[in-house]
Amino acid sequence: MDEKKYFESLFISLVATFETNALIAMGKLTNPVDGKVEKDLNAAKMNIDILRMLKEKTNNNLSEQELKHLTTTITNLELNYVEEIKTDG
């Protein structure tokens, strides 16, 4: 694997880490540490905001695939977050 593809896969993994953390915080996934499903919408928002910041800070430095993956992930998380806010509302 060449370095560019390697770094691309690392970037996708980084995004997936924050995505997973946000989904756990929204109660959409079980926490692998304690096996519980709990909601912490503040933590979910923070993880989404980190991804939004990452997109802003990496502007014009991402491959097309990286940008598409990041944008799609943010959009999906934001939609899920809004649903959770309405449910808890």
C-alpha positions as CSV (number, residue, x, y, z in Angstrom):
1,M,0.0,0.0,0.0
2,D,1.5,3.3,-0.9
3,E,1.7,6.2,1.6
4,K,-1.2,8.2,0.1
5,K,-3.6,5.2,0.4
6,Y,-2.3,4.4,3.8
7,F,-3.0,8.0,5.1
8,E,-6.4,7.9,3.4
9,S,-7.3,4.8,5.3
10,L,-6.0,6.3,8.6
11,F,-8.2,9.4,7.9
12,I,-11.3,7.2,7.3
13,S,-10.5,5.4,10.6
14,L,-10.2,8.7,12.5
15,V,-13.6,9.8,11.2
16,A,-15.1,6.4,12.1
17,T,-13.8,6.8,15.7
18,F,-15.6,10.1,16.2
19,E,-18.7,8.7,14.4
20,T,-18.8,5.7,16.7
21,N,-18.3,7.9,19.8
22,A,-21.2,10.1,18.6
23,L,-23.5,7.2,18.0
24,I,-22.7,5.7,21.4
25,A,-23.4,9.0,23.0
26,M,-26.8,9.2,21.2
27,G,-27.6,5.8,22.6
28,K,-27.6,4.2,19.1
29,L,-24.8,1.8,19.9
30,T,-23.8,-0.1,23.0
31,N,-20.8,1.2,24.8
32,P,-18.2,-1.6,24.2
33,V,-16.5,-0.7,27.5
34,D,-19.4,-1.3,29.9
35,G,-22.0,-2.9,27.6
36,K,-24.6,-0.2,28.4
37,V,-26.7,1.9,26.1
38,E,-26.8,5.4,27.5
39,K,-27.4,8.9,26.1
40,D,-25.2,11.9,26.5
41,L,-26.3,14.3,23.9
42,N,-23.7,16.9,24.9
43,A,-20.9,14.3,24.2
44,A,-22.6,13.4,20.9
45,K,-22.7,17.1,19.9
46,M,-19.0,17.5,20.8
47,N,-18.0,14.6,18.6
48,I,-20.1,16.0,15.7
49,D,-18.5,19.4,16.2
50,I,-15.0,17.8,16.2
51,L,-15.8,16.3,12.8
52,R,-17.1,19.7,11.5
53,M,-14.0,21.4,12.8
54,L,-11.8,18.7,11.1
55,K,-13.6,19.3,7.8
56,E,-13.0,23.1,8.1
57,K,-9.4,22.7,9.1
58,T,-8.6,20.3,6.3
59,N,-10.3,22.4,3.6
60,N,-8.6,21.8,0.2
61,N,-6.4,19.1,1.7
62,L,-8.6,16.0,1.4
63,S,-9.0,13.6,-1.4
64,E,-12.4,13.4,-3.1
65,Q,-13.1,10.1,-1.3
66,E,-12.1,11.6,2.1
67,L,-14.2,14.7,1.7
68,K,-17.2,12.7,0.6
69,H,-16.9,10.3,3.5
70,L,-16.5,13.1,6.0
71,T,-19.4,15.1,4.6
72,T,-21.7,12.1,4.5
73,T,-20.7,11.1,8.1
74,I,-21.4,14.6,9.4
75,T,-24.7,14.8,7.7
76,N,-25.9,11.4,8.9
77,L,-24.8,12.2,12.5
78,E,-26.5,15.6,12.4
79,L,-29.8,14.1,11.3
80,N,-29.6,11.4,14.0
81,Y,-28.7,14.1,16.6
82,V,-31.8,16.2,15.6
83,E,-34.0,13.1,15.9
84,E,-32.6,12.4,19.4
85,I,-33.1,16.1,20.5
86,K,-36.8,15.8,19.3
87,T,-37.2,12.5,21.2
88,D,-35.7,13.9,24.4
89,G,-37.3,17.3,23.9
